[in-house]
Amino acid sequence: MKKGILIVIIALGFMRASAQSYNLHPLYIYSFTKYVQWPDTYNQGDFEILVYGESPIIEELNKMASEKKVGDRAIKVTKITSVAAIKKCNILYVPSKKSGELTDVLTKVTGLSTLVITEDPGMGAKGSNINFIIKDGKLTFELNQSAFNKQNLKVSNELTRLAILI
């Protein structure tokens, strides 16, 4: 099963992506759930994804959530409008429009095992766990191993091999 998902990620990496299109992002995010390990206290109830601010990805994530589960857990996607609204969740997605607030976001998730995903060049180096970028017209991602350690998250070697490591 995991090898099949890994092949999908590799195939997606070769597909052309537009910076304005979010149809591939949910496929990557869903695949990440197979290769990231959260502490036991994060493996109960719905699998929660928070999206900070307005983004076209919300609609795409909701489509994914209606069709997929993480293990036997339903996926719940919630839009939040402030850093203060950040709460315990599995994934926090920070769109490029909110990149300027990444420092505040990272302060808010200190002590939480939340996977922070961004989509703006340089955000991986600034502390997000995974940062989507367009490289040579293709969607790919950076992975910050140090940020994973800070969030008490474990990432598989399979995922790190596919990423641009920072």
Secondary structure as the mmCIF struct_conf table of DSSP 4:
data_model
#
loop_
_struct_conf.conf_type_id
_struct_conf.id
_struct_conf.beg_label_comp_id
_struct_conf.beg_label_asym_id
_struct_conf.beg_label_seq_id
_struct_conf.end_label_comp_id
_struct_conf.end_label_asym_id
_struct_conf.end_label_seq_id
HELX_RH_AL_P HELX_RH_AL_P1 LYS A 2 GLY A 13
TURN_TY1_P TURN_TY1_P1 PHE A 14 PHE A 14
BEND BEND1 MET A 15 MET A 15
STRN STRN1 ARG A 16 ARG A 16
TURN_TY1_P TURN_TY1_P2 ALA A 19 GLN A 20
BEND BEND2 ASN A 23 LEU A 24
HELX_RH_AL_P HELX_RH_AL_P2 HIS A 25 TYR A 35
STRN STRN2 VAL A 36 GLN A 37
HELX_RH_3T_P HELX_RH_3T_P1 ASP A 40 TYR A 42
BEND BEND3 ASN A 43 ASP A 46
STRN STRN3 PHE A 47 TYR A 52
BEND BEND4 GLY A 53 GLY A 53
TURN_TY1_P TURN_TY1_P3 PRO A 56 PRO A 56
HELX_RH_AL_P HELX_RH_AL_P3 ILE A 57 GLU A 67
STRN STRN4 LYS A 69 VAL A 70
TURN_TY1_P TURN_TY1_P4 GLY A 71 ASP A 72
STRN STRN5 ARG A 73 ILE A 80
BEND BEND5 SER A 82 SER A 82
HELX_RH_3T_P HELX_RH_3T_P2 VAL A 83 ALA A 85
BEND BEND6 LYS A 88 LYS A 88
BEND BEND7 ASN A 90 ASN A 90
STRN STRN6 ILE A 91 VAL A 94
HELX_RH_3T_P HELX_RH_3T_P3 SER A 96 GLU A 101
HELX_RH_AL_P HELX_RH_AL_P4 LEU A 102 LYS A 108
TURN_TY1_P TURN_TY1_P5 VAL A 109 GLY A 111
BEND BEND8 LEU A 112 LEU A 112
STRN STRN7 LEU A 115 THR A 118
BEND BEND9 ASP A 120 ASP A 120
TURN_TY1_P TURN_TY1_P6 PRO A 121 GLY A 127
BEND BEND10 ASN A 129 ASN A 129
STRN STRN8 ILE A 130 LYS A 135
TURN_TY1_P TURN_TY1_P7 ASP A 136 GLY A 137
STRN STRN9 LYS A 138 LEU A 143
HELX_RH_AL_P HELX_RH_AL_P5 GLN A 145 LYS A 150
TURN_TY1_P TURN_TY1_P8 GLN A 151 ASN A 152
STRN STRN10 LYS A 154 VAL A 155
HELX_RH_AL_P HELX_RH_AL_P6 ASN A 157 LEU A 162
BEND BEND11 ALA A 163 ALA A 163
STRN STRN11 ILE A 164 LEU A 165
#
